Amino acid sequence: MCGIVGLHLRNPDLYPRLGELLSGMLGEMQDRGADSAGIAVYGNPGWVPAGHGCVTLLTADLDPVAVATAISDAAGSEVTAQMVDATLVLSAALDSETLLAAARSVYPEVLVAGFGNDLTVLKGVGTPRDLASSWGLEQAAGWQGVGHTRMATESAVTPSGAHPYAVGPQQCLVHNGSFANHATIRRELQADGIVFDSENDTEVGARFVARELANGKDVETALKEVCATFDGFYTLVVSNRDSFAVVRDAIACKPAVIAETPDWVAMASEYRALAHLPGVADARIWEPEPEVVYAWTR
């Protein structure tokens, strides 16, 4: 049992409140998974300046000043680095993939939590409310965010096993459920040269979706391919810089609810995570149908 949340803001007046609203959603899902948590936030200038590339590294052992100097030399451009709890956040006036290549050339063994322009991914071990506080999530701004509270079933409780899995540029995936045939699909992806960072079944789904998107498919088609390929029980949220999508498996036994107003679209594993959102009393609220992809674009 895990909890997933997602919030896509349509009204720019709400952008300064993204972190506040997302923090409340994440906290309400703590009972569904209290061993670790993670978030992806699009557009918070406190972590990454507008339009800049960002790479987040899962390490507390590196000195930010030394890292910024080393990666600036490798990238040929100024890179800034800051610690956000146990995650090292790099940003630069570069495309995120260029910044990622420079970071990996200097620190090839460090695990990457995520990368994208205007995107920050943070993950950690601990209760979701404590982690949200340590990240300063309530003060974050932006136009979109997703989050996950984990009750581990498939792999160890580590930051690398926490969601979101952000393995493609701008892309994030969070998952409630389990993939029964993930080992088979992992081997197929590895045969294509895809490298994995964890034993988590969710990473298999994220790598699969990233490959489909890299091959030119849109998110709706990619998620239909997930439904055709993966066995198991799941609710997924997939986001990129400009879109937000939800899908459930054919049986739809994992809970999910979507709410929509002119100002925002939100989803969560349970309604209580949505109850504090502004205007929720007037929202259109429904449970997503099995294997129907619901997608919204900024």
C-alpha positions in Angstrom: 0.0 0.0 0.0 1.4 3.4 -1.1 -0.1 6.8 -1.6 0.2 9.0 -4.7 -0.7 12.6 -5.3 -0.5 15.0 -8.2 -1.5 18.6 -8.7 -1.6 20.5 -12.0 -2.3 24.2 -11.6 -4.2 26.1 -14.3 -4.5 29.4 -12.6 -1.2 31.3 -12.3 -2.5 33.1 -9.2 -2.1 29.7 -7.4 1.5 29.1 -8.4 2.9 30.6 -5.2 0.8 28.1 -3.2 1.9 24.9 -5.1 4.2 23.7 -2.3 1.7 24.5 0.5 -1.1 22.6 -1.3 1.2 19.7 -2.3 2.6 19.4 1.2 -1.0 19.0 2.6 -1.8 16.3 0.0 1.4 14.4 0.8 0.8 14.6 4.5 -2.7 13.2 4.2 -1.2 10.1 2.5 1.3 9.4 5.2 -0.9 6.6 6.6 -0.6 4.8 3.3 3.2 4.7 3.4 5.5 6.1 6.1 8.9 4.6 5.3 10.0 7.0 2.6 8.6 9.7 0.3 9.5 11.8 -2.7 8.3 14.8 -4.7 8.8 16.3 -8.1 8.1 20.0 -8.4 8.0 22.0 -11.7 8.8 25.7 -11.6 10.1 26.5 -8.1 12.7 29.3 -8.5 14.0 28.7 -5.0 15.5 25.4 -6.2 16.1 26.2 -9.9 15.9 29.6 -11.6 13.3 29.9 -14.3 14.3 28.2 -17.6 17.4 26.6 -16.1 18.4 23.0 -16.2 18.4 21.1 -13.0 19.9 17.8 -11.9 19.3 16.3 -8.4 21.8 13.8 -6.9 21.1 11.4 -4.1 24.1 12.2 -1.9 24.8 13.9 1.4 28.5 13.2 1.3 29.7 15.8 -1.3 30.6 19.4 -0.6 28.3 21.7 -2.7 31.0 24.3 -3.3 33.5 21.6 -4.5 30.8 20.0 -6.7 29.7 23.3 -8.2 33.4 24.1 -9.1 34.1 20.6 -10.6 30.9 20.4 -12.7 31.2 24.1 -13.8 34.7 23.2 -15.2 33.3 20.1 -16.9 30.2 21.9 -18.3 32.1 25.1 -19.4 29.4 27.1 -17.7 28.6 28.3 -14.2 26.8 25.6 -12.1 25.3 26.3 -8.7 24.8 23.6 -6.0 22.7 23.5 -2.9 21.8 20.8 -0.4 18.1 20.3 0.2 18.0 17.9 3.1 20.0 14.9 1.8 19.6 15.8 -1.9 22.2 17.8 -3.9 20.4 20.2 -6.3 22.4 21.4 -9.3 21.3 24.1 -11.6 22.7 26.0 -14.6 21.7 28.1 -17.6 22.1 24.9 -19.7 19.8 22.3 -21.0 19.3 19.7 -18.3 20.7 16.9 -20.4 24.0 18.8 -20.9 24.2 19.5 -17.2 23.5 15.8 -16.5 26.3 14.7 -18.8 28.7 17.0 -17.1 27.7 15.8 -13.6 28.1 12.2 -14.6 31.5 12.8 -16.1 32.7 14.1 -12.8 30.7 11.8 -10.4 29.8 8.7 -12.4 28.8 6.6 -9.3 26.3 9.1 -7.8 22.7 8.2 -8.2 20.5 10.7 -10.1 17.1 11.5 -8.6 15.9 13.4 -11.6 16.7 16.0 -14.3 14.8 18.5 -16.3 14.4 22.2 -17.0 12.5 23.8 -14.1 12.2 20.4 -12.5 13.4 19.4 -9.0 13.1 15.9 -7.7 13.6 15.2 -4.0 13.6 11.8 -2.2 14.3 10.5 1.2 13.8 7.9 3.9 11.4 8.9 6.8 7.9 10.0 7.3 6.3 12.1 4.5 5.4 15.0 6.9 8.9 15.2 8.3 10.5 15.0 4.9 8.2 17.7 3.5 9.3 19.9 6.4 13.0 19.2 5.9 12.6 20.1 2.2 10.8 23.3 2.9 8.1 22.1 0.6 5.4 24.5 1.9 7.4 27.5 0.7 7.9 26.1 -2.9 6.1 27.6 -5.9 5.4 26.2 -9.3 2.8 25.0 -11.7 2.8 21.3 -11.1 3.9 18.7 -8.6 3.6 15.0 -7.9 4.4 13.0 -4.7 4.5 9.5 -3.3 4.4 8.0 0.1 5.9 4.5 0.2 5.2 1.3 2.0 8.0 -0.9 0.5 7.1 -4.3 -0.9 9.5 -4.9 -3.8 12.8 -3.5 -2.7 14.8 -2.0 0.2 13.8 1.2 2.0 16.4 3.6 0.5 16.3 7.0 -1.2 17.0 5.2 -4.5 13.9 3.0 -4.0 11.6 6.0 -3.2 9.4 7.5 -5.9 9.1 9.5 -8.1 11.2 7.7 -10.7 12.5 10.5 -13.0 14.6 8.7 -15.6 13.8 10.7 -18.7 14.2 14.5 -19.3 11.4 16.4 -17.5 9.6 13.1 -16.8 8.4 11.6 -13.5 6.4 8.5 -12.6 4.8 7.5 -9.3 3.1 4.2 -8.7 0.7 2.5 -6.3 0.6 -1.2 -6.7 3.0 -3.8 -8.1 4.0 -5.1 -11.5 3.9 -8.9 -11.6 6.1 -9.3 -14.7 8.6 -6.6 -14.0 11.6 -9.0 -14.0 10.9 -10.1 -17.5 10.4 -6.6 -18.8 13.6 -5.5 -16.9 15.6 -8.1 -18.8 14.2 -7.0 -22.1 15.0 -3.3 -21.3 18.5 -4.3 -20.2 19.0 -6.2 -23.5 18.3 -2.8 -25.2 21.1 -1.3 -23.1 19.0 0.4 -20.5 20.7 0.6 -17.1 18.8 0.5 -13.8 19.6 2.2 -10.5 17.4 0.0 -8.2 15.6 -3.3 -7.8 12.2 -1.5 -7.5 9.5 -2.7 -9.9 8.4 0.9 -10.4 11.7 1.8 -12.0 10.9 -0.8 -14.7 7.7 1.0 -15.5 9.4 4.4 -15.5 12.2 3.1 -17.8 9.6 1.6 -20.1 7.6 4.8 -20.4 10.8 6.9 -20.9 11.8 4.6 -23.8 8.3 4.9 -25.4 8.4 8.7 -25.1 12.0 8.8 -26.5 10.8 6.8 -29.5 8.3 9.6 -30.3 5.1 8.3 -28.7 2.9 10.8 -26.8 2.1 10.1 -23.1 -1.3 8.7 -23.8 0.0 6.1 -26.3 2.9 5.3 -24.0 0.5 4.5 -21.1 -1.7 2.4 -23.3 1.5 0.4 -24.1 2.0 0.0 -20.3 -1.5 -1.4 -20.0 -0.8 -3.9 -22.9 2.6 -5.0 -21.6 2.5 -5.0 -17.8 0.6 -7.4 -15.6 -0.4 -6.5 -12.0 -2.3 -4.0 -10.1 -1.4 -0.3 -10.4 -2.4 3.3 -10.5 0.2 5.5 -12.2 0.7 9.2 -12.5 3.1 10.3 -15.2 4.2 13.9 -15.6 6.5 16.0 -17.7 7.1 19.7 -17.9 3.8 20.4 -19.7 1.5 17.5 -19.0 0.0 15.3 -16.3 -1.6 11.9 -16.9 -3.3 9.1 -14.8 -4.0 5.5 -15.7 -5.2 2.4 -13.7 -4.9 -1.3 -14.6 -7.7 -3.4 -16.0 -9.2 -4.4 -12.6 -8.6 -0.9 -11.0 -8.3 -2.3 -7.5 -5.9 0.3 -6.4 -7.8 3.4 -5.2 -7.7 6.7 -7.0 -9.8 9.8 -7.3 -9.5 12.8 -9.7 -10.9 16.3 -9.1 -11.0 19.1 -11.6 -11.9 22.8 -11.5 -11.1 25.7 -13.8 -8.1 26.5 -11.5 -6.5 23.0 -11.2 -6.6 19.3 -11.7 -5.6 17.0 -8.9 -5.5 13.3 -8.2 -4.8 11.2 -5.1 -5.1 7.7 -3.7 -7.9 9.0 -1.4 -10.2 12.0 -1.4 -9.0 13.2 2.0 -5.8 14.4 0.2 -7.9 16.7 -2.0 -10.3 18.0 0.7 -8.2 21.1 1.5 -7.8 22.3 -2.1 -9.3 25.7 -2.9 -12.7 25.4 -4.5 -12.9 21.6 -4.1 -16.6 21.8 -3.0 -17.4 22.9 -6.6 -15.0 20.4 -8.3 -16.0 17.7 -10.7 -14.9 14.5 -8.8 -14.7 11.0 -10.2 -12.8 7.7 -10.0 -10.7 7.0 -13.1 -12.0 4.1 -15.2 -9.8 1.0 -15.8 -7.2 1.4 -18.6 -8.5 4.8 -19.6 -5.7 7.4 -19.8 -6.6 10.8 -18.4 -4.2 13.5 -19.5 -4.0 17.3 -19.2 -1.6 19.7 -20.9 -0.4 23.0 -19.6 
